[in-house]
């Protein structure tokens, strides 16, 4: 009975969420300053993914465009994916998720992924061992660009990755560009700086997500949010949104607002079409505050005097 009711309500729920968010983005579009297409370096990109599928959810169109233009892309998976569904025994699920991630990488023409194999749902933002492994991967792969999940996210593993990433990059002299991507929680208009137009890549992104057959969560709401983000990016079939990072400013924001990795409780994951509006607006004032804080900390002294 419950499933029957959800099926009946799915259409109206989707229409409601789509309408509300569309109207909001149309009216808010003029308040977004400096949003521009992400110009790809044509070299190497390293994507830091908390779980198997996050790399496609947040960066699928970026990956496809990067490879199409001759670049190389590698993913580092931080957790083992053992808790993505209760229907499969954890040890079996670990093997399945790893196999799926390898298949996705091979299908898209990516480099072989790296696996840190931390326990799903228990990633520690202070994990020194993970930071040391990440340092080694960065030194070996020599990326021109690194993508990290934005720490303003409704999943604690997602925000924990940024803690490990910050600790790792503090120890090396990385000269490339740094970007934060969104997965389950929208960056919102207050934090976005760049986008990738998904018009030529959305169907391929959906096909890549379908390779993660063991994932029980629906991707419909996140894909719909990509579509709606096309409104602010003038992208017909949707867009992926990113925030370019200044490492020092990002580090200060992370340590000020997420000292004990509890900030995820301030947000809601966009895992269902029934909760898209709630997930978008929950914590949006905090997202603006942290974006403004990073902007201030990113300025050079002369800019602050003007």
N, C-alpha and C positions, 0 to 999 in steps of 0.2 A: 504493500500500500504506500509506504514511504517513497519507494522508488518511482511509483506511478505518479505521485503528487509532484515530485521533483521534475519529472519529465514534462508534466503539464505546465509547471511554472517556469521552466527553463527559457522559453521564448520571451515571455513578458519581462523576466529578470534581465535577460541579455539586452532587450530593447531599452529598458530603463537605464541600465548602467551605461550603455553606448550613448544614449541621448544626453544624459547628464554630463558625462565626461567630454563629449563632443562640444557641447555648448560652453563648458568651462574653458576648454583649450582654445576655442575660437575667440572668446572674449579675452583670454589671458595672453594670447599670442603677441600682442603689441608690447607686453611688459618684459618680454624676453630679449635681453640685449646680447648681441655678439654671437648668436648661435650660427655655426657655420659647418659645412661638410668636413668630415675628417679626411684630410689628404694623407693617403697611405705612403709609407716610406719606401715601399718596393723592396725592402730587405727582409728582416725577420721579426716576427711578433711572438711573444710568449704570453699565454693566457693562463691565469691562475684560477682554477675552478674548485669550489668546495666539494662538489659532487659531480658524478657522471651525468651529464645533460646540461649542467649550468653553462658550459662553454657555448653550447648552441642556443640556449634560451637567451643569453645576454649578448652573444657576439656572433651568432650564426651568419648573418649577412656580412658582417665585417670579415669573418674568416673566408667566406666564399669570394668576396671582392678581392681580398688580399691575394689569395691563391690565383684567381683569374688574372691578376696583374703581375704575376710572376714572383710573388713573395713566398716566404716559408712561415708556417705557423705550427707551434708546438703548444700542447696543453700540459699543465701540471695539475693532477688531481690530488687534493689534500686528504679526503676521506675515502673509505672503502665502499661506501654505498650500501652497507649491510642492513640499514633500517629503512630503505625506501619503500618497502612493502612488508606487511606481516604475513603475507601468503606464502613466502618462500623462506626456508631456513637460512639464517644469517651467513653461514659459511658457504652455502651454495650460491646465495645471492651475491656475495663478494666476487666469486668467479664469473658469474653471469654479467655483472656490471662492468667488470674489467674487460671482458670479451666484447661487450657492446661498445665500450669506449674505443677500443682498438679498431673495431669494425667501422665506426663512424670516422675515425681519423684516416683510415685507409680509403674509404669511399670518397671522402672529400679531398684527398691528396695532401693531407697534413703529415707532419713529421710524427714519428712514433711517440705516444704520450708517456709521461712520467707519472708514477704512482707513489705517493707518500704513505698510503695505507693507514692513516689514522682512523680511529673508530668513528663511524658515522654518528653525528649528534653530540660528540664529546670533544670536538676540536678545541685545543687550548691555545689561546692567543699568545701565550708566553712560551710555547713549545720551542725550545732552543734547538733540539734535534731537527725539527722541520725547517727552521730558519737556516741551519747549516747546510742541509740538503738543497734548499732553494738557492743559496749562494753558489753552491757547486754547479747547479743546473744553469744559472745565469752566466757564470763564467765560461762554461763549456759551450752553451748555445749562442752567446753573444747577441742577444736580441737588440733591435733598434727601438722597440716599443714593448711595453708591458701593460697588460690589462689585468686589473684586480677588481673583484666585486666591491661595490661601494659599501662602506661599513654601516650606512643607514639602511638596514635591512631587517626584516622580521624573522630571520633565522640566525641563531647564534653562531653556527659554523661559518656563515657568510661573513659576519662581522669579525670573526676570529682570524680569518685569512689575512685581513688587513694588518692585524697586529704582528703576525709572522712576517708578512711582506715588509713592513716598516723596519722591524728589527734586522732583517736580512740586508735591505738596501742601505741601512745606516753603516754597514760594515764594508761596503764596496763603493767604488767611485763610478756609479752608473751614469752614463752620459745621454742615454736615450730618453724618449718621451714616455710619460706615465699617464694612464687613463683609468678611470673607474667606470664600470659598467653596471647596469641594473639587471637583476634577475627577478625575484619574487616581489620586490618592493620598488615602485617607481622612483626615479631620481627626483622627479617633479620639475616644474618650470624654474624653480629657484636654484637648482644646482647644475643644470645642463649647460654644456659649452659647445658640444659637437654632435654630429649625427652621421649615420650611414643611411643612405636611401636604399630601401629594400625592394624597390620596384622590380628589379631584374633577378632578385634572389629569394623572395619569400617562399615560393613553392619548393625550392631546393632546401631551404631551412626546415620547412615542415617535413619533408622527406627524411632529412637527417634526424629529426626528433623521433620519427616513427621507428627508427632503428633501435631506440631505447625501449624495447618491447616490455621489459620488466617493470618499468615505471608505472605505478598505479595512478599517480596524480594526473589530472587532465591539464593539457597545455593551452586549452582554448582561451582562457582569460588573458594569459600573457601574450599570446599571438594577437588577440583583439586589441590589447594595449599598444602593441607595435603598430597596428593599423591606425589607431587613433593618434598616435604620436606623429603620424604623417601630416596631421593638420598643422602642427607648428613647424615642421620641416619642409612643408610644401612637397611632400613625397607621396605620390598617388597610391602606392600599395603599402605604405607604412615606413617606419624608420626605427632604427635602434639609436638610443640616446646614450651619451657618454659625458663625463666630466674630466677635463684635463687637470692633472694634479701637479701641484708644487709639493715635492716630498716633505719639505720642512713644514709647510702650512698644514698638510694632511696629517703629519705626525703630531703636531700640536693640537689639532682638532680631535684626533683620535684619543689622545691621552687626556685631554680636557673633558670630553663628553662620554668617553667609553672606557674609563680606567679599569673597570672590572668586567668588561665585556657583557654588560647588561642592557646596552642601548636597544638591542633587538626587541625588548619588551615594549618599546614606545611605538612600534609599528605593527602592521598586519600584513601577512603574506597575501599576495594576489593569486591565490591558488584556485579560485572558483569564480565563475561569472556572477554568482549571487552576491559576492562581497567586493566587487571591483571599486565601487565608489568609496566604500569604507576604507579599503586598503590604500586608495590613492590619497585620501585626505587625512587619515590618521597620522598624526605626527608631522603634518606639513609645516606648521610654524617652527618646529624644531629643525626641520630640514632647511628652512630659510635661514634661521639663525646660524646654523653651522656652515652653510654656504657663504654667508656674509663674513663669518669669522675667518674662513679660509681665504676669502678675497682680500681681507685686510692684511692677513699674515703673509700673503703672497706678494704684496706691494714692496717695491724698493723704497728706501728712505726718502729719496727725492720726490717720488710719486705721492708719498704720504704728506709731504709739505705743501703740495699744490692745492 
